[in-house]
Amino acid sequence: MTIHDDGWAGAGWEDWQDHGGIRRRLDQGADPEVWGGGRPLHRAAGFGSTAVVTEMARRVADVDALEDGTTALWEAVLSDRPDNARALEAAGADPWRPLIGGWSPGRLSLAGPTPDLFVMPEGERGLSEAERTAAQEGRRLVAALGGIHYEGTGLACVTGINAEEAVRRLEATPARGEELEELIEDPYAYDPDESLRVVGVTTVPGGCVVTQPWGYAPQMPGVLTRLSAGTVCYGLYANPKSGNQGSIVQNGGIEGWDLHPGGAPDPDGTPGEVLASYLYRHNAVAYACAFAELRLTDARAVVGPPDIWVELPQRDYWEH
């Protein structure tokens, strides 16, 4: 079996910043249309220098060729690379071509940090009032949470109930004293059967947050189903090994599992899901809070100290 050499062997993400190196590869026969099963121009748009994007754009047959339903210009917008987006437009890319969820790169950019990136043609649809409101709230929420470290954290974001009601639904009891302080200081020194039963609960505008900065307990099905009676929860576990894992539970029923909050928009996403993925890209906590319509003013509900630490009763929380 012959293995096709596309000329990109050994190229890493940082190489897309090196115009001279990329140009040498292309001059030596690297395929401008194929790299690692994807399209090189898409990688350059998201990670590369503007010079590399310009070089690649003049070498491809179609600057608006699709990969997983998106163009290179879409990748530049999604990655907050306005200079790359301008270079692609100058090379002939269409900012107003509808793509995922009906969004075009141009219309999506209106919800981002550079809303004046492209000149909107006459008759082109801008953002709706609801979309403008969502974009404003997205910027506020991301800023309020700040650059928190949340790897290893478990969360349950619950709409419409306060901490007291969440504790009641979980049948949890207050956790206090020296042992709690020691657990918080070094949770990994404890047996998981002990540490996973302790969670923090905080009332926030719009509902409450159940947090565990060291484990996945808030996202266990038995926790989410109890919390979600008559309302909706978004569960999150920022798994250090496999990435962010999300779940949606409404009124005791699991409606989504093994989701990927903070990731790129799903090719089959609805318009609202695509917008949320853009607004909260690389920020799974903000995505989870926004889904549950929680309007946090700071990160305390996530990283602590919470309103109250509680201990969950002994039961099988992997059962619904």
C-alpha positions as a Python dict, from the first residue, in 0.01 Angstrom:
ca = {
    (1, 'M'): (0, 0, 0),
    (2, 'T'): (137, 340, -101),
    (3, 'I'): (108, 614, 164),
    (4, 'H'): (49, 959, 14),
    (5, 'D'): (308, 1215, 127),
    (6, 'D'): (137, 1553, 139),
    (7, 'G'): (460, 1734, 226),
    (8, 'W'): (357, 1841, 576),
    (9, 'A'): (531, 1567, 777),
    (10, 'G'): (662, 1702, 1108),
    (11, 'A'): (475, 2032, 1084),
    (12, 'G'): (340, 2145, 1423),
    (13, 'W'): (100, 2421, 1520),
    (14, 'E'): (384, 2668, 1577),
    (15, 'D'): (511, 2615, 1221),
    (16, 'W'): (210, 2802, 1085),
    (17, 'Q'): (371, 3118, 1222),
    (18, 'D'): (682, 3065, 1008),
    (19, 'H'): (619, 3216, 664),
    (20, 'G'): (960, 3120, 527),
    (21, 'G'): (925, 2761, 642),
    (22, 'I'): (574, 2721, 501),
    (23, 'R'): (674, 2877, 170),
    (24, 'R'): (972, 2638, 141),
    (25, 'R'): (746, 2340, 202),
    (26, 'L'): (504, 2460, -65),
    (27, 'D'): (783, 2527, -313),
    (28, 'Q'): (913, 2176, -249),
    (29, 'G'): (575, 2024, -331),
    (30, 'A'): (369, 2032, -11),
    (31, 'D'): (0, 1998, -101),
    (32, 'P'): (-181, 2327, -31),
    (33, 'E'): (-512, 2140, -25),
    (34, 'V'): (-438, 1861, 226),
    (35, 'W'): (-271, 1841, 568),
    (36, 'G'): (-329, 1572, 828),
    (37, 'G'): (-672, 1489, 692),
    (38, 'G'): (-779, 1854, 686),
    (39, 'R'): (-714, 2169, 486),
    (40, 'P'): (-391, 2364, 544),
    (41, 'L'): (-558, 2701, 487),
    (42, 'H'): (-800, 2631, 773),
    (43, 'R'): (-507, 2558, 1006),
    (44, 'A'): (-326, 2872, 896),
    (45, 'A'): (-639, 3083, 943),
    (46, 'G'): (-676, 2973, 1303),
    (47, 'F'): (-313, 2942, 1413),
    (48, 'G'): (-89, 3100, 1154),
    (49, 'S'): (58, 3439, 1079),
    (50, 'T'): (-111, 3671, 833),
    (51, 'A'): (181, 3624, 593),
    (52, 'V'): (126, 3247, 597),
    (53, 'V'): (-248, 3290, 539),
    (54, 'T'): (-181, 3518, 242),
    (55, 'E'): (72, 3268, 101),
    (56, 'M'): (-164, 2974, 140),
    (57, 'A'): (-464, 3164, 2),
    (58, 'R'): (-290, 3232, -329),
    (59, 'R'): (-194, 2865, -367),
    (60, 'V'): (-532, 2697, -316),
    (61, 'A'): (-789, 2635, -586),
    (62, 'D'): (-1079, 2770, -375),
    (63, 'V'): (-1022, 3006, -84),
    (64, 'D'): (-1375, 2920, 38),
    (65, 'A'): (-1336, 2542, 23),
    (66, 'L'): (-1520, 2366, 306),
    (67, 'E'): (-1389, 2151, 591),
    (68, 'D'): (-1657, 2009, 823),
    (69, 'G'): (-1902, 2265, 688),
    (70, 'T'): (-1685, 2573, 744),
    (71, 'T'): (-1445, 2791, 543),
    (72, 'A'): (-1102, 2915, 641),
    (73, 'L'): (-1255, 3258, 697),
    (74, 'W'): (-1492, 3107, 953),
    (75, 'E'): (-1192, 2959, 1135),
    (76, 'A'): (-1021, 3299, 1144),
    (77, 'V'): (-1331, 3462, 1293),
    (78, 'L'): (-1386, 3180, 1542),
    (79, 'S'): (-1022, 3203, 1653),
    (80, 'D'): (-1029, 3583, 1696),
    (81, 'R'): (-772, 3636, 1421),
    (82, 'P'): (-904, 3956, 1255),
    (83, 'D'): (-588, 4019, 1052),
    (84, 'N'): (-612, 3669, 905),
    (85, 'A'): (-980, 3727, 831),
    (86, 'R'): (-900, 4048, 645),
    (87, 'A'): (-630, 3873, 444),
    (88, 'L'): (-872, 3600, 343),
    (89, 'E'): (-1137, 3852, 242),
    (90, 'A'): (-875, 4032, 33),
    (91, 'A'): (-798, 3696, -134),
    (92, 'G'): (-1165, 3658, -231),
    (93, 'A'): (-1324, 3477, 65),
    (94, 'D'): (-1692, 3555, 117),
    (95, 'P'): (-1772, 3683, 469),
    (96, 'W'): (-2147, 3654, 417),
    (97, 'R'): (-2174, 3293, 301),
    (98, 'P'): (-2415, 3105, 534),
    (99, 'L'): (-2247, 2808, 702),
    (100, 'I'): (-2317, 2628, 1032),
    (101, 'G'): (-2661, 2699, 1178),
    (102, 'G'): (-2719, 2958, 906),
    (103, 'W'): (-2446, 3183, 1045),
    (104, 'S'): (-2196, 3341, 808),
    (105, 'P'): (-1847, 3444, 922),
    (106, 'G'): (-1948, 3807, 882),
    (107, 'R'): (-2264, 3785, 1088),
    (108, 'L'): (-2087, 3580, 1356),
    (109, 'S'): (-1817, 3848, 1382),
    (110, 'L'): (-2087, 4100, 1479),
    (111, 'A'): (-2121, 3913, 1810),
    (112, 'G'): (-1747, 3914, 1877),
    (113, 'P'): (-1472, 4156, 1976),
    (114, 'T'): (-1439, 4308, 1625),
    (115, 'P'): (-1794, 4377, 1505),
    (116, 'D'): (-1662, 4620, 1241),
    (117, 'L'): (-1439, 4352, 1084),
    (118, 'F'): (-1636, 4344, 756),
    (119, 'V'): (-1851, 4597, 570),
    (120, 'M'): (-2207, 4468, 578),
    (121, 'P'): (-2368, 4465, 233),
    (122, 'E'): (-2704, 4634, 186),
    (123, 'G'): (-2985, 4396, 272),
    (124, 'E'): (-2764, 4163, 479),
    (125, 'R'): (-2918, 4055, 810),
    (126, 'G'): (-2737, 4170, 1123),
    (127, 'L'): (-2790, 4046, 1476),
    (128, 'S'): (-3139, 4022, 1622),
    (129, 'E'): (-3213, 4197, 1951),
    (130, 'A'): (-3196, 3864, 2131),
    (131, 'E'): (-2859, 3785, 1972),
    (132, 'R'): (-2719, 4127, 2065),
    (133, 'T'): (-2836, 4076, 2423),
    (134, 'A'): (-2676, 3729, 2432),
    (135, 'A'): (-2348, 3869, 2300),
    (136, 'Q'): (-2345, 4149, 2560),
    (137, 'E'): (-2416, 3902, 2841),
    (138, 'G'): (-2147, 3670, 2706),
    (139, 'R'): (-1882, 3940, 2726),
    (140, 'R'): (-1997, 4038, 3076),
    (141, 'L'): (-2003, 3682, 3207),
    (142, 'V'): (-1662, 3590, 3066),
    (143, 'A'): (-1513, 3906, 3220),
    (144, 'A'): (-1683, 3839, 3555),
    (145, 'L'): (-1540, 3487, 3577),
    (146, 'G'): (-1194, 3604, 3475),
    (147, 'G'): (-907, 3370, 3402),
    (148, 'I'): (-991, 3105, 3660),
    (149, 'H'): (-823, 2766, 3668),
    (150, 'Y'): (-1098, 2505, 3668),
    (151, 'E'): (-932, 2185, 3549),
    (152, 'G'): (-1056, 1900, 3767),
    (153, 'T'): (-1365, 2092, 3878),
    (154, 'G'): (-1718, 1954, 3880),
    (155, 'L'): (-2020, 2185, 3855),
    (156, 'A'): (-2397, 2176, 3849),
    (157, 'C'): (-2552, 2502, 3728),
    (158, 'V'): (-2920, 2505, 3826),
    (159, 'T'): (-3184, 2747, 3703),
    (160, 'G'): (-3429, 2914, 3939),
    (161, 'I'): (-3350, 2766, 4282),
    (162, 'N'): (-3128, 2897, 4560),
    (163, 'A'): (-2862, 2722, 4765),
    (164, 'E'): (-3102, 2637, 5048),
    (165, 'E'): (-3340, 2459, 4809),
    (166, 'A'): (-3052, 2277, 4640),
    (167, 'V'): (-2930, 2146, 4977),
    (168, 'R'): (-3284, 2033, 5060),
    (169, 'R'): (-3321, 1847, 4730),
    (170, 'L'): (-2991, 1673, 4780),
    (171, 'E'): (-3079, 1586, 5142),
    (172, 'A'): (-2730, 1709, 5227),
    (173, 'T'): (-2604, 1814, 5569),
    (174, 'P'): (-2369, 2104, 5654),
    (175, 'A'): (-2001, 2016, 5663),
    (176, 'R'): (-1797, 2207, 5919),
    (177, 'G'): (-1495, 2191, 6143),
    (178, 'E'): (-1131, 2103, 6125),
    (179, 'E'): (-1178, 1798, 5906),
    (180, 'L'): (-1350, 2010, 5639),
    (181, 'E'): (-1065, 2261, 5649),
    (182, 'E'): (-813, 1981, 5604),
    (183, 'L'): (-1013, 1835, 5316),
    (184, 'I'): (-1030, 2170, 5138),
    (185, 'E'): (-658, 2221, 5195),
    (186, 'D'): (-564, 1886, 5037),
    (187, 'P'): (-865, 1694, 4897),
    (188, 'Y'): (-644, 1445, 4715),
    (189, 'A'): (-504, 1320, 5043),
    (190, 'Y'): (-847, 1173, 5121),
    (191, 'D'): (-1015, 861, 4996),
    (192, 'P'): (-1245, 953, 4702),
    (193, 'D'): (-1539, 798, 4885),
    (194, 'E'): (-1495, 1075, 5141),
    (195, 'S'): (-1385, 1371, 4931),
    (196, 'L'): (-1645, 1322, 4657),
    (197, 'R'): (-1930, 1350, 4906),
    (198, 'V'): (-1841, 1709, 4999),
    (199, 'V'): (-1967, 1984, 4768),
    (200, 'G'): (-2011, 2359, 4788),
    (201, 'V'): (-2341, 2533, 4714),
    (202, 'T'): (-2386, 2903, 4633),
    (203, 'T'): (-2685, 3118, 4540),
    (204, 'V'): (-2618, 3333, 4232),
    (205, 'P'): (-2838, 3562, 4020),
    (206, 'G'): (-3068, 3330, 3827),
    (207, 'G'): (-3026, 3018, 4040),
    (208, 'C'): (-2741, 2837, 4213),
    (209, 'V'): (-2413, 2658, 4154),
    (210, 'V'): (-2303, 2331, 4311),
    (211, 'T'): (-1925, 2302, 4290),
    (212, 'Q'): (-1649, 2060, 4371),
    (213, 'P'): (-1307, 2203, 4275),
    (214, 'W'): (-1145, 1861, 4306),
    (215, 'G'): (-1394, 1618, 4153),
    (216, 'Y'): (-1687, 1521, 3937),
    (217, 'A'): (-1957, 1468, 4201),
    (218, 'P'): (-2186, 1758, 4098),
    (219, 'Q'): (-2221, 1611, 3750),
    (220, 'M'): (-2316, 1260, 3862),
    (221, 'P'): (-2663, 1167, 3731),
    (222, 'G'): (-2808, 1113, 4079),
    (223, 'V'): (-2710, 1467, 4177),
    (224, 'L'): (-2835, 1636, 3861),
    (225, 'T'): (-3168, 1456, 3849),
    (226, 'R'): (-3248, 1557, 4207),
    (227, 'L'): (-3151, 1918, 4149),
    (228, 'S'): (-3342, 1949, 3823),
    (229, 'A'): (-3698, 1882, 3948),
    (230, 'G'): (-3916, 2137, 3769),
    (231, 'T'): (-3615, 2314, 3621),
    (232, 'V'): (-3296, 2255, 3420),
    (233, 'C'): (-2931, 2184, 3512),
    (234, 'Y'): (-2614, 2199, 3312),
    (235, 'G'): (-2351, 1968, 3455),
    (236, 'L'): (-1981, 2004, 3387),
    (237, 'Y'): (-1672, 1805, 3473),
    (238, 'A'): (-1344, 1956, 3353),
    (239, 'N'): (-1174, 1619, 3321),
    (240, 'P'): (-795, 1663, 3334),
    (241, 'K'): (-748, 1350, 3124),
    (242, 'S'): (-1008, 1381, 2849),
    (243, 'G'): (-1129, 1741, 2848),
    (244, 'N'): (-1454, 1911, 2939),
    (245, 'Q'): (-1759, 1688, 2974),
    (246, 'G'): (-2104, 1844, 2981),
    (247, 'S'): (-2458, 1723, 3044),
    (248, 'I'): (-2811, 1861, 3031),
    (249, 'V'): (-3077, 1738, 3272),
    (250, 'Q'): (-3431, 1877, 3277),
    (251, 'N'): (-3697, 1785, 3531),
    (252, 'G'): (-3520, 1462, 3624),
    (253, 'G'): (-3455, 1350, 3268),
    (254, 'I'): (-3115, 1338, 3102),
    (255, 'E'): (-3137, 1523, 2769),
    (256, 'G'): (-2769, 1545, 2682),
    (257, 'W'): (-2458, 1359, 2796),
    (258, 'D'): (-2088, 1362, 2706),
    (259, 'L'): (-2122, 1709, 2557),
    (260, 'H'): (-1824, 1936, 2490),
    (261, 'P'): (-1887, 2285, 2630),
    (262, 'G'): (-1629, 2543, 2534),
    (263, 'G'): (-1548, 2359, 2211),
    (264, 'A'): (-1608, 2454, 1849),
    (265, 'P'): (-1967, 2477, 1721),
    (266, 'D'): (-2119, 2145, 1624),
    (267, 'P'): (-2169, 2114, 1245),
    (268, 'D'): (-2534, 2024, 1315),
    (269, 'G'): (-2584, 2291, 1583),
    (270, 'T'): (-2888, 2516, 1598),
    (271, 'P'): (-2838, 2892, 1550),
    (272, 'G'): (-2852, 2943, 1926),
    (273, 'E'): (-2604, 2665, 1996),
    (274, 'V'): (-2360, 2800, 1738),
    (275, 'L'): (-2376, 3148, 1890),
    (276, 'A'): (-2322, 3012, 2242),
    (277, 'S'): (-2025, 2805, 2126),
    (278, 'Y'): (-1872, 3119, 1974),
    (279, 'L'): (-1937, 3342, 2274),
    (280, 'Y'): (-1798, 3088, 2523),
    (281, 'R'): (-1523, 2925, 2317),
    (282, 'H'): (-1248, 2784, 2541),
    (283, 'N'): (-1456, 2868, 2850),
    (284, 'A'): (-1662, 2568, 2957),
    (285, 'V'): (-1760, 2720, 3292),
    (286, 'A'): (-1907, 3030, 3128),
    (287, 'Y'): (-2091, 2807, 2878),
    (288, 'A'): (-2244, 2598, 3157),
    (289, 'C'): (-2352, 2906, 3355),
    (290, 'A'): (-2499, 3074, 3049),
    (291, 'F'): (-2695, 2764, 2951),
    (292, 'A'): (-2865, 2768, 3291),
    (293, 'E'): (-2916, 3147, 3261),
    (294, 'L'): (-2701, 3215, 3565),
    (295, 'R'): (-2558, 3566, 3579),
    (296, 'L'): (-2252, 3527, 3801),
    (297, 'T'): (-2079, 3848, 3907),
    (298, 'D'): (-1754, 3677, 4005),
    (299, 'A'): (-1596, 3330, 4021),
    (300, 'R'): (-1656, 3256, 4389),
    (301, 'A'): (-1941, 3011, 4325),
    (302, 'V'): (-1704, 2806, 4110),
    (303, 'V'): (-1368, 2820, 4289),
    (304, 'G'): (-1496, 2892, 4642),
    (305, 'P'): (-1550, 2962, 4914),
    (306, 'P'): (-1917, 2875, 4854),
    (307, 'D'): (-2211, 2991, 5062),
    (308, 'I'): (-2209, 2653, 5234),
    (309, 'W'): (-2014, 2329, 5224),
    (310, 'V'): (-2234, 2022, 5258),
    (311, 'E'): (-2196, 1646, 5272),
    (312, 'L'): (-2405, 1432, 5041),
    (313, 'P'): (-2578, 1128, 5190),
    (314, 'Q'): (-2435, 787, 5107),
    (315, 'R'): (-2607, 651, 4794),
    (316, 'D'): (-2534, 537, 4439),
    (317, 'Y'): (-2528, 865, 4244),
    (318, 'W'): (-2467, 690, 3913),
    (319, 'E'): (-2824, 572, 3928),
    (320, 'H'): (-3074, 828, 3800),
}
